């Protein structure tokens, strides 16, 4: 099929929007706690509501995709995200926040199921690896930008003498909840994406037999295989680690070192995602010269060391060490995912759906951290991340893929 550059660009824009709406939650966490007077456990139910949607929506969306196709599912995903964003923009309480984040998470899950096979078809199979990496870089860039956008609105919305759109937001956003302005922005972005997709012409996506989402019986059969469970736990632990850090870095720096969550905390979170993007670029080079399992082991050890340094070091060290975990975590998701798919010889479409469902780790782990944080301390709750990163480290030791990543023999090249 001829490459469709317009659809590729649309998919990249979708990746940016997904990341922008998803990863700002960590920066907002201290404001949720203060604005709604929440305990750490209640606050943890907010990302729980968002990420549990992946567990409930991903596989059903894959099944519906075969009937309704990509365009309708993408529009539906942004419609759901629009109403979720609009709800919290208009109704400012804890219950509306829970429902809002669940709806936004459902919309993002629907989009994630659609855009990967669509990218393969529109960009050409031979360019899929490159386009996937580009999409991850754009995803990381949006995660870097969103905390900074939050910081700008939180600091300047109530300034005197504001003009233009800031004056408009000042009239519709409560003065004690300036971060609510982001959900008006999310509503507008979702509405614009609905209109763009509505008037876009989509190619016909023909999934290979091995990429199709199988029946419920196929999924149940896969779950009986130990390797499927082990890699499900791997993705579960990775997303739990990522979101555990996303939801605690700013709060930790404020609670233990007195840094302002709206400025220094938000900046640190932005650096966490920015360094993750940079680490992904470095990881691409390393995967060309090293076995992916060795890269996973090395980066996991360095992530654990960096995390421990930030958790127990002084404030100026924590400002560097905690965001640096993002650099070392950058290779974990793609390596675990590829090792998983390369460890079975059939039903890759269904297995991929199961792995995407494991994103519920982003719901469960922050909840555990919050519960321990209320019972003991936030620092004690964050100890859970040593367990999740330790499991990820173990994957690099026990994984036995049927196909290993192709590497360049540098010694041969030098001869």
Secondary structure, DSSP 4 states (H G I P E B T S, - for coil): ----HHHHHHHHHHHHHHHHHHTTHHHHHHHHHHHHT--HHHHHHHHHHHHHHHHHHHHHHHHHHHHHHHHHHHHHHHHHHHHHHHHHHH--SHHHHHHHHHHHHHHHHHHHHHHHHHHHHHH-GGGHHHHHHHHHHHHHHHHHHHHHHHHHHHHHTT-TT--THHHHHHHHS-TT-GGGHHHHHHHHHHHHHHHHHHTPPPPPP---GGGS---HHHHHHHHTSHHHHHHHHHHHHHHHHHHHHHHHHHHHHHHHH---IIIIIHHHHHHHHHHHHHHHHHHHHHHHHS-HHHHHHHHHHHHHHHHHHHHHS-HHHHHHHHHHHHHHHTTHHHHHHHHHHTT-SS-HHHHHHHHHHGGGHHHHHHHHHHHHHHHT-HHHHHTHHHHHHHHHHHHHHH---SSPPP---HHHHH-
